[in-house]
């Protein structure tokens, strides 16, 4: 999987962009009400999935690749998920709105993926295989 050309099909990229936009608007345009579009729930789901995927990759990877895979996952989880979560979490979270906005974004994402003639499970299977065989470039995955 050439992730430098397909970063737009990774849901994590969508959630990361959403969190950055949310933090930017919250910080610099406070007059815009954002309570409905809080990405906290999406970031928590993404972190949960990332740990599941990490375990899946670790059980399938060669022993010699484990330090490299762990380092890549640590950087990805920190940069794309934990740092945005820290900045989003500083404000009060409305869990209902956050969950609904996550569902709306995920449905839009699924429609986009379908329009691209792809399957969500196929994309993440390819990503997992890339990590298992250490064929993924770190910065292509982060952004």
N, C-alpha and C positions, 0 to 999 in steps of 0.2 A: 504494500500500500504506500503510495507516494503522498504522504500527508502534507507536504508543502503545497500541493495542488488541491487538496481536499479538506483543508481545515474547516471550511464552511459546512461540511456535512457532519461534523462532530458537535453533539449537543453541548458539550462542555464549553466550546468556543462561544456558542450562543449565550449560555448562562454567564460566562465571564464578561462578554460585551454588555449584557443586560446589567450586571452588577456595577461595572465601571460607569455606565451611563447613569444608573440610579444614584450612585455616590456623587457623581459630577453635578447632577441636577439638584440633589439634596443640599450640597455644599454651596454651590454658586447661584442657584435660582430657587431660594427657599420659598418663594411665593407660589410655586407650582406644587399643588398637593399630590403626593406620591404614595399615600398609604395603600392604595389599591394595587400598586405594582411593585411591592416589596419582594426582592429576590432571595430572601433568607431561606425559605423552604426549599427552593430550587438548589441553592448551594449546599444545604444539608443532604438532600437527596444525591447530589453529584458526589459529595465526599463519601457518602455511604457506598455508592456504586464503585467509586475509585478503589476503596479498600477491598471490596468483593473482587474486582478485576485484578488487583494486585495479588491476592491469594490464588486466584485462578492461574495467573501467569507464573507465580513462584512454583506452583506444583508441576508445571509443565516445562519450565526452563532448565537449561543445563546448569549444573552446579557452578561452573566457572563464570557464568553470566550473572549470577545473583547479585553481587555487589553493584554492578553497573545498572541493572534493572532497579534495584532498591534506590540508588541515587537518582535515577531519572524520575521515578515515581515520587520521591520525596520533593524534588524540585517542582514537579508539575502540581502536586497537591498543594504545596505551599504557595506558589505564585498564582495559580489559576483558581484555587478554591479557598484556602485559609486566609490569605491576605484580604481578598474581597469580603469574605465573611466577617472578618474583624471590623472593617469599615461600615458594613451594613448593620451589624449587630449593635452598634453604638446607639441606635434609635429604637424606640419601642416597636415591637413586631406585632402586627395583627395577623395571627396564624391563618385565619379563614381567608383573608384577602391574599395572603402570600401563597396559600395552597391553590386558590382559584387562578391566580395569575400564572403560577407554574403550569397548571393544566392547560390554560389557554396557549401559553408559549409552546408547550410540548405538542399540542395539536397542530399549531402552525408549522412547527418543525417537521412533524410527521407528514403533513401535506407537502412541504418542500422536498423532503426526501423521496416521497412517492413521485413527485413531478420530475425528479432527477433519475427515475427508474432504478432506485436503490431500495434497500430494505434496512431498517435500523439494526436488526440482529446481524445481518451480513456485514455491515460497516464495523460493528464492534467486534465481531469474530475476526475480521481482517486486522483490526488494530491489536487485538490480543495476540494473534499470530506474529505480527510484526515485533511486538515486545518479546515474545518467547524466543524468537530467532535473532533478537537484537538488530533488527532492520529498520528501526525508527530513529529519525534524527530528533534530538531533544527540542530544539527551537521550532521545528515544524509542528511538533505536538503541542507545545505551549501556546502558540499562536498560529 
